[in-house]
Amino acid sequence: MSTIDTASYCAVAEAPFARIGFRTAGDCIVGIDYLPTDVARVAPSNALAREACAQLRAYLRDPGHVFDLPYAARGTPFQQRVWQAIAAIPSARTRTYGELARLLCSAPRAVGGACGSNPIPLVIPCHRVVASGGGLGGFMHSRSPFPLDIKRWLLQHEAR
C-alpha cells in the first residue's frame, strides 16, 4: 500500500488507470488528483463526493459522459481563460497547445503551463490538449510515465 496520506480527500475512487482523489469545500469540487493504484480507497464523506464518484463511474462506462459538478478552480485570470477553453473541448476530440494559444492570443508554452496547473482534471479535461504533430505533450507538469500513461488511457477511452 502507498504511503500517501488520504486525509485531505473527501473520497478516493478506483479507476482502471489510477485512484482518483476528490477534495471538496462547501458545495464545490476544489481538487481532483490522480493517485497511484495502491492508494487506499476512501468512501465518500459528503453528498458532493458521492456525486463525483457516481459521475466518475458514468464516465468510465460511457466516455461521452459530460461531468456536471460544481467546482471552484483557483488560478490566475489567464489560467481561468485556458481552463474555460479546455472545458469546451468535447469528449473524443483534442486540441493542440498551439490551437488554444491562438484562440487565447497567447503562446503554446503558456497554455501548457496552465494545463499542468489544472486543479480539476477530468472535469476540466486537460488530457484533451496534445502537442502539434500528434504527440502527447506533457501532463500534470510531467513527462514521466505515470501521468503520460493516464493521459494515454483517457484519450484511448474516449476514442472508442
ABEGO torsion letter per residue (X at the ends): XBABBAAABABBBBBAABBBBBBBBEABBABBBBBBAABBBBBBABAAAAAAAAAAAAAAABAABBBBBBBBBBBBAAAAAAAAAAAABBBGBBBBAAAAAAAAGBBAAAAAAAAAABABBGABBAAABBBBGGBAEBBGGBABAAAAAAAAAAAAAAAX
